[in-house]
Amino acid sequence: MGSSTDRNQALRLLNGLEMGGLDPSEGRVLAEDLDPVLVHVIVRFLREAYPATEPAARPVLERVVALTNAYPGIVAQAREGEADPITSWFTSEHTFAEFRHRGDVLIDLIVAKLES
């Protein structure tokens, strides 16, 4: 498992899951190299910004499930990120839903915090 805070790599994973066009094997490669906090934030953001009760969320959630089912190590990595103090800081100051359609701002915020 990686610890990269590469903004572009995180955005490729987020955008690929959110908008499609990301093969699960490519998603695995991207996720495995990222810091666990980024992996957790991306997965949780997509699950909260696209609730299952919303019909338009179905394709997004299906892509997230396909990735996490195909590569269980990503789930472990996300759990590791969930336990990080940066995640606690973020959830005490923000909600994931406030970043819907602003994933780049979310990634920038988390990367800046990880690198500080």
Secondary structure, 3 states (H helix, E strand, C coil): CCCECCHHHHHHHHHHHHHCCCCHHHHHHHHHHECHHHHHHHHHHHHHHCCCCCHHHHHHHHHHHHHHHHCHHHHHHHHHHHCCHHHHHHHHHCCCHHHCCCHHHHHHHHHHHHHC
